Amino acid sequence: MLPWRVSRWAMQLSLQVACPPGALVAGKSGAGARSPSMLVPWPPSLRGSSSLPTGAPEVALTAERYPVQRLPFSEVTEEDLAAFEHMLPGRVITDPEVLAAVNVDWLRSVRGCSRVLLRPRTTEEVSRILRHCHQRNLAVSPQGGNTGMVGGSVPVFDEIILSTALMNRILSFHDVSGTLVCQAGCVLEQLGRHVEERGFIMPLDLGAKGSCHIGGNVATNAGGLRFLRYGSLRGTVLGLEVVLADGSVLSGLSSLRKDNTGYDLKQLFIGSEGTLGVVTAVSIACVPRPQAVNVAFLGLMPGHAGCPGFQEVLQTFRFCKAQLGEILSAFEFLDAECMQLVGRHLGLSCPVRGSPFYVLVETAGSSVAHDSEKLTAFLEQALSSGLLTDGTVATEQRRVQALWALRERITEALSRDGYVYKYDLSLPLEQLYHLVPDLRARLGPRARHVVGYGHLGDGNLHLNVTAEAYSAELCAALEPYVYEWTAARRGSVSAEHGLGFRKKDVIGYSKPPAALELMRQLKGLLDPKGILNPYKTLPTRA
Amino acid sequence: MLPWRVSRWAMQLSLQVACPPGALVAGKSGAGARSPSMLVPWPPSLRGSSSLPTGAPEVALTAERYPVQRLPFSEVTEEDLAAFEHMLPGRVITDPEVLAAVNVDWLRSVRGCSRVLLRPRTTEEVSRILRHCHQRNLAVSPQGGNTGMVGGSVPVFDEIILSTALMNRILSFHDVSGTLVCQAGCVLEQLGRHVEERGFIMPLDLGAKGSCHIGGNVATNAGGLRFLRYGSLRGTVLGLEVVLADGSVLSGLSSLRKDNTGYDLKQLFIGSEGTLGVVTAVSIACVPRPQAVNVAFLGLMPGHAGCPGFQEVLQTFRFCKAQLGEILSAFEFLDAECMQLVGRHLGLSCPVRGSPFYVLVETAGSSVAHDSEKLTAFLEQALSSGLLTDGTVATEQRRVQALWALRERITEALSRDGYVYKYDLSLPLEQLYHLVPDLRARLGPRARHVVGYGHLGDGNLHLNVTAEAYSAELCAALEPYVYEWTAARRGSVSAEHGLGFRKKDVIGYSKPPAALELMRQLKGLLDPKGILNPYKTLPTRA
């Protein structure tokens, strides 16, 4: 593909992806369309072994790899199983093969040894389960789509796995206000299809949408690809139904945009990773489906400053905000090494080459003509300012999806590259990428790849380091270095992934002791026996 | 003014308000410009007696009008005053004249009898004050701009008034991200000016902006006029610094858009009305200043359905959302009786007449030309559908402000009409207005006026009933009727005003007992002695 000329832009704004159909996405998963993404094997562990690298080693038991001690919870007895079977006939799973899958996170980084999986269908069943567990002092690990990044959704030891998979009913949708009320186990992508047919879209979107559950999204305060435009779940979630640790039900499935009657209790559960209560149903404000969607995939010119090309990314973002204004719906970036891995492991080829950075700019608006004009103005400005090497624009849905796949499937490509050390950082925009070259120099050949990508518009870097296998030595070179680097810049050591099991001990890099103490008090208030998702979110006491 | 014709619209989209300059706004307060609104006497009680109706009666002491008993807090002694004077030299106010003003809410509906006002400048001073009060079991009533609607910001008995008025420093502003960090006592309008000069606007706006403090906005989770576009403070507030009841400081002035490290503690304090902690500083995400703002003020055709004209309001809203999409920034409505009161008490004249309802539609976008085209398309559709009787459009700032004054100053007009029974309800859109005619029939001549207006786009009705003076009999005709009506429709009995003192006992109409119990537990956890804003938010135990 030849570099663009400004003159081409005016005529070719609705240019499709220039490579032939199918060329962008190869491999057995087919078209790799963004939606439906059922064809995209995410997370691999849920899609069968064909998605895993051949010869993938058995995942080490969490209890063996990490210095963690089982707390004095009861063990599940035959009487407990009989009680559960009475509550959930035929939905108490003890089959070792099924349990093997749900004991491991999809990143294959942690593994528990639970001996029972419960699959309730109703809030009342969840309530009965928790009442029993509370009385018996049995620990519970709630599990949605098991697509988390921090080992929060699988047991650490023998906690009972409480799956929301069968709680997948849509309860109501109001097609004027766009309010959706549904059970926690609804898969995000299926919800998206439901509301799209009615003129709306979900206010959040993420790579794992084909597997993740809305309850899990809420419990982890998922950010994702639409955060820039539609904001946080803390604003878009209108109400929750939650079962507390003792089995009592907190009903708050409000459909109101505004409600200032007392403390906003739902906020306690958003982002608390199942440690304060189990989300059983969600009321969420959907947003009108845009009439026009454009995606521009752009290669940035290598610059000469500290991080060659990154200043150009930032300047492109500034132009983008100024020219696209209210129609800007995503500004994602990835570095050249990400792009190589996506090509190598997934067979996706990139329509733009030879740049140190690539950005994906999406517009979503209500007028095809206006949005095209705005996008043209932005691209002309970026081109005439010498920021871009090359790029392509798509408006047709399939092409839009193909361009998005290059960004969305990076996680999957990384997981095929070996063991992945994952960091999800919030940092000041100006320094968002600086840690990546710093780490490349620091780690040298010990790392296969050090890559950076993420939601630039939200100040959110996904920093990933791959290696042949887990190594304590490499880990020690990374941690606490990455956390200290982040803390020194007042960043967050978990922007959107949460803390789960694997990050719980680093909370202190982003939160002061007084905050941590108050969090412990909240946990003690809501779950005095500590049975809900133990060993997660809050650090082990020294 | 003649009714529009579609053909006029295409040519006259940037039509100014048709009446001569100044005609819209009369009276001694001058131009009534929307911004700066320092000229608008809001709240009247802070502007001196000239804003009050002449002969306004003395406000009854809360302790006498309401069935409330003083809790066994200590009384302020000379030793306490000396200790405070040592902490805040010259800023311990015991002057009865000053205290008279800060003991009464601006609506003149409640009055406390505090004997001391403290005016700290720093978080450290607030911390020292609360540490002392906690040790001494002295109750504290935090006060920002004292512009609340529910008696939440003045003492009920002799609580110490802790004012944020001198905590008015802007701490930082980042002109790429738009993150503002400031002390709690900054006045919203002044913050608006600061960020507007730097290319941003505040994500919230409300009629009281000339007096209200950002800390109070956060503490009450203020909604206001930009909620439809920029959402809730729960999404736009990035961080808080809060002093807890025992004087300890919870530092969380993050500037990060995303941070999932543990429970989001700031959410506890947003909307908790000073009962869980005192907000001392705020980090908030401002939004880019729109390049183009249009306001259309429209008269609706009287229809024939249950509420004549209201179906037309709803249909206009539907067209608005479809045609204006992402540039729609406000959709406010008011009924004919509101308009009469604004004319009678404030001397404002309306450019549109003779309709049962009026709507104010605002667009805010990044392109003058595109926004005009979208607005034209909407107006043509609404006109050709026979929804509108008349209307006017403004783009020039002064005219925009004049049209906004018609909506923003309704509260003020009502306060001059006599005693006001105020209800702030969230209701399903379809039934948003039905309670107003229902109440007119129910109350008959006992009420001077029953009016409805508000943020239609957010499903938020401000229902106001005026009468010559407070009367227990009229109150009994209104309550619990209004609350039961609202609860039967699963609405909220306080959409955005909070509960404060006057609404605390009606929380049960919108929240179940389990939620209320958890709120009490949270209060007990964070403020075990109950010294922070007692008698507010949570109901008195039976």
Interface residues (C-beta under 8 A of the other chain):
Chain A: V176 S177 T220 N221 G223 F227 G231 S232 R234 G235 T236 S248 V249 L250 S251 G252 S254 S255 L256 R257 K258 D259 N260 T261 G262 Y263 D264 L265 Q267 L268 I270 G271 S272 L276 P288 P290 Q291 R318 K321 A322 Q323 L324 G325 E326 I327 A364 G365 S366 S367 H370 E373 K374 S426 P428 L429 E430 H455 D458 G459 N460 R490 G491 S492 V493 S494 A495 E496 H497 G498 L499 K503 I507 Y509 S510 K511 P512 A514 A515 L516 L518 M519 Q521 L522 L525 L526 T537 L538
Chain B: V176 S177 T220 N221 G223 F227 G231 S232 R234 G235 T236 S248 V249 L250 S251 G252 S254 S255 L256 R257 K258 D259 N260 T261 G262 Y263 D264 L265 Q267 L268 I270 G271 S272 L276 P288 P290 Q291 R318 K321 A322 Q323 L324 G325 E326 I327 A364 G365 S366 S367 H370 E373 K374 S426 P428 L429 E430 H455 D458 G459 N460 R490 G491 S492 V493 S494 A495 E496 H497 G498 L499 K503 I507 Y509 S510 K511 P512 A514 A515 L516 L518 M519 Q521 L522 L525 L526 T537 L538
